[in-house]
């Protein structure tokens, strides 16, 4: 359990945050400059707050009123940065075990064999970092952090420097960490797709403060909405019961407002599946259209229409089942359709706009 209640003032920035985080992934989400990485630095002991307390698993890391500030090397923190920061002259095995020179091993701490199996890096142990792909280097960096027997794992945009294919490669390994190690993980990101796939809980930050706190579907819904950038807006819907059509290579998942179809295969499973749908990929229709290539048509009613941002208007639709789906449409389209709050509509989504990067299997 992590307990944070701290304040920090700098020339052009003031941070004042209070929250707790348990096992699993707690994502710190928000625009650049919101203070997300600053929170990690405070937990790690790389920065000293002006006031407040930080407690991890009952150990007081920081208590400014009591004059307590544990140095970074005594905090049992695993830290993963954007860049893997591996030593190029050492082998993967030597990089993995490097941190153990500075931390006392715990009796029930994770072993090298466990880390290599968990992260799939057993075949890399005798190689040098310069021969690895970006995704492989980042997995080694995560392994090195875990072998320090941390009480909490801090991940500061660990996928930001990776291309799409490398992100696809590494996300399943982070999911395994979350599900198998039961460590508290603070995960900084501004990518809604990553947060939807990985986070058990989201702390939405803006201008150094906590704006909202809760599950991804709630915190990142268009109604709660991070930021004002219509082109970056997305919705997270909860679906179930995936089925696969091998003839057409399409997966269909069930939602109270209708079936959602995507190209490609999603392995069947019993738990809920989060689907991220970008506002720019949603089309509004007043009636269910016929003779269209679009396979997904979700039923709902217009709950809000934003003030225009130039030519663009954000239409929020309350789907059957209660979730909110945002659609970015032109102001002219709203006027020509005579669209207003309370209107029954169909939200159309192209199957090819959703793939496995936008699907999050969560227990």
N, C-alpha and C positions, 0 to 999 in steps of 0.2 A: 504494500500500500504506500502510495506517495501522497504526502500532504504539502501543499504549497500555498503560502500566503505571504507575498513579498512585494516590495516597492523599490523602484530604482529611478532616479532622475538624472538625465544628461542634458546637454545644452539644448538640443532640439527634439528630445524624446523623453516621455515619462511612461514608465511601466508600472502597472498596479494590477496584479492578478491573484486570484484565489480559486483553487480547485483541488480535488482529490482524484487519484487514479489508481485502479486496482490491476489485477492480472489482465493480460491481453493487450491489445493495441489501443492506446488513447492518442488520437491524431490531433495535433495542433495545426489548424487550418486557417488560412487567411492570405491576404495579399502581401506582397513584399513590403517590409517595413512595419509589419503588425506587431513584431516582438517575439515571434515564435522561436527563433534560434537563441535569442537572449534568454528565454526561459530555460532552454537546455543548458546554456552556459552557467546559469545560476545553480541549477541542480548539480552540474558536474563540478562546481567549485572553481570555474574559470573566471567568474565574476562574483563580486561581493555586493549584495543588495544594500540599500540604505536602511531598510527596515524589514522585519518579518522573520518567518520561520520556514524551514524545509525539513521534513521528516520522512525517512524512507524505511519501511518495515520496522518502525519503532526507534530507529537510530536517528538522533538529531544531527543533521548535517550543518544546519545554519539556524542560529537563534541570536539575532542581533541584540535583543534586549538583555540576553544572558551572557553576551560576549562569546558565543560559540560559533566557530567557523572552521570546520574540518578542512584540511588541505585536500586537493583533488586526489592525490595518490592514496588517501585513506578512505575514500568514499565507496569503493567497490562498484564503480560505474563502468559499463561498457559503452563506448562511443563510436558510432559509425558516421563518417562524414560523406559529403558528396563525392570526393575523390578518395580512392581506396588507401592512398598514402602508405603503400607497401615499400619495404626496403629492397631496392633493385638488386643489391649484391647478395641477398639471402635467398635461399630456396623457400618454396611455399611452406614446407614443414617448419623451417626456422622462423619465418614470419608469424606463423600461427602460434608458436610457443614463446615468442619474444616477450610478450606481456607477463608471462609467468615468472620472469626474473624479478619483477617488481611487486608482485602480489602473492600473498600467502595462499597456497592451495587449500581449499575447503574439503573436508572428508567426503562429502557427497556432491562435490562439484562436477561439472561436465568434463568428460575426458576427450582426448584427441580423437579416439576412435568414434565416439558419439558425434562429435562435431563434423568429422569427415563424412560420416554416413548421413547425418541430418542435412548437410549442405551439398552432398554429392561431389566432393572434391578429393576423394581418395586417390584418384588417378593423377592428380596434379601435384602431389606432395614433393616430388623431386625436381619440379620445374622452377624456373625463375619467373618473376612477375612480368618481365618484358615479353614473355612468350604466351601470355594469357590474354583472352578477350576481356572486354570491359566488364561483362557480367561475371566472368570467372574471378577477376580481381576483386570485385565487390563482395562475392561470396567468401573469398579468403579474408577480406577485411572484417566481415561479420563474424567469421569463425574466430579470428584473433580476439575480437571483443568478448565473445562468449567464453573463451578459454581463460579470461581473467576472472572467472567465477563471479560475474557481476550480480548485484542485488536488483539492479534496474538497467535496462538497455535504452540508450538514447540514439535515435536515428534521425540525422539532419539531412533531409532530402536525399536519401541514398540512391535514388534512381534518376535524379535530375540530369546527370551527365551521360546517361545511357540512351541509346537509340531504342526504337520501338521493339525490335527483336530481342535486344538484351533485357529490356524491361519484362517482356513476356517470359524470358528465361528465369529471371530471378524472383518474380513475385510469388510463385508457388513455394519457394524455399522460405520466404518471409512468412507465408501463411503457415508453414510447418512449425516455424519457431513459435508463432503465436499459439498454435493449438497444442503443441507437445511440451514446451518448456514451462508454460504458466508463469513467465516472468512479466512484471510490469514493463511495458514498452511505451516510451514517448516518441511519437513519430511525426516529424515536421514535413509538411507538404503543402503545395498550393495546387496540386493536380486532383481534381474531384474524382477521376477514375481510380487513382491509387487509393484514395481515402475510402471510397465505396467498397473496394475489394478487400481492404485490410483492416479497417477500423471497427472496433467494438463500440467505440464512443468517440465523439468529436467535440473538441473545444474550439469554437469559432472565435478568432481574435481579430481585433481591429484597433489600430492606434494605441497599442499597448494595454488593451483591456479585453476581458472575456465578454464577448457579445452574446453568446449562447452556448449551451452545453447539453449534450444528449446523444441519442443514436443518430447515425448518418441520415436516415430517411427523414428525421425530424429537423435536425439542425441545417441540413443542406437542401431542404425543400424550397421551392421558389417563394413560398410565403415567408420563410425565415430569411432566405436568400443572402448569400455572401456577395457583397459588392453590387455595383450598378452596371457592370459591363454586360449588356444584353447578349453579346456574341459569345460570352464565356458561360452563360447560364446553362444549367442542366438540371434534370430531375432524377430522383432515385425512386424506382418503383419496386415493390416486393412481389415476387411471383413464385409459383410452385409448379410441380408436376411437368417436368420437361419430357418431351417426346421427340424422337428423331425419325425423319423420313429419309431412309438411305437412297431412295431413287432420285430425290431432288436435292439431297444433302442440306436439308433445312431442319432447324430445331424450333419447336413451338413450346412456349411456356404459358401458364395460365395466370390471368389476373381477373379480379371481379368485373373490370370494365371490358374485358375481351381478351382474346389470345394475342400474344406477341410472337412474331416470327422473325428469326434471324438466320443469316447464312452461316453454314458450318455446323459443327457438332458440339453440343454441350453434354457431357456425360450425365446420365440420369442419377438423381439422388433424391433423398426424402425431404431434406430441409429447405428453407426458403432460399431464393435466389434474388439478389439485387440486380436490377437492370438500370444502367445509366442512359438516359436519353437526352441529347442536347436539344436546347430550345430551337436552334436553327434547323433541326431535322424534323420538326413537327409541322404538319399542315392542318389547318382547320377547315372542316366541311360542315354545312348545316344539315345535311342528310348523308346517309351512308352511300358513298358513290359505287357505281357499278362500272365494269369494264375498265378497271385500272390495274396497273401492275403492282400497286401497293397492297401488301398482305395484312398489315396491322391497322385496325380501326378501333380505337378505344372510346367508349361512351362516357359522356360527362356533361357538366354544365359550366358555363363561364362564371367564374367567381370574382374575377377582377380584371380590369384593363388599365394598364399603367399610362402615365403621361408619356407622350411620344418623345423618343430620343432621335431627333431628325426624322427620317422616313420610317423608323422602326417603332413598333409598339409591342410590349410584352403582354400576352394574353395568358392568364392563369385559369386552368380548367380543373374543377373538382371532379375527379373521376368517380365512377361507381365504385364503392369500397372506401372512399374518403381521401385517397391520396391526391396530391396536387401535381399536375403536369403543366409545364410552361411551354408556350409556343411564341417564337419571335416571328412576327408577321409585319407587313407594311401597313402604314396608316391608311393608305388608299384601299387596301383589301378589307380592313375593318369597316370603313365607310361604305364600300360597295356591298358588303354582305349585311350591312345594318346591324353589326354584331353588338350585343349589349349584355350586361350582367344578367344571369339567370337563363340565358339561351341554352337550349340543348344542342350539343354539337358532337361531332366525331373527330377524334384526333388521329391523323394518319401519319404513320412512320414507315419509311422504307426499310425493308429487311436488310439491305446492304449497308445501312448506316449503323448497324449494331453488330459487333463481333465479340470474340471472347475477351477482348480488353475491357469491354463495358459490361461484363457479366461477373458478378461476385457471388460465389457459393459460400454461404454462411450457415453454420449450425445454430 
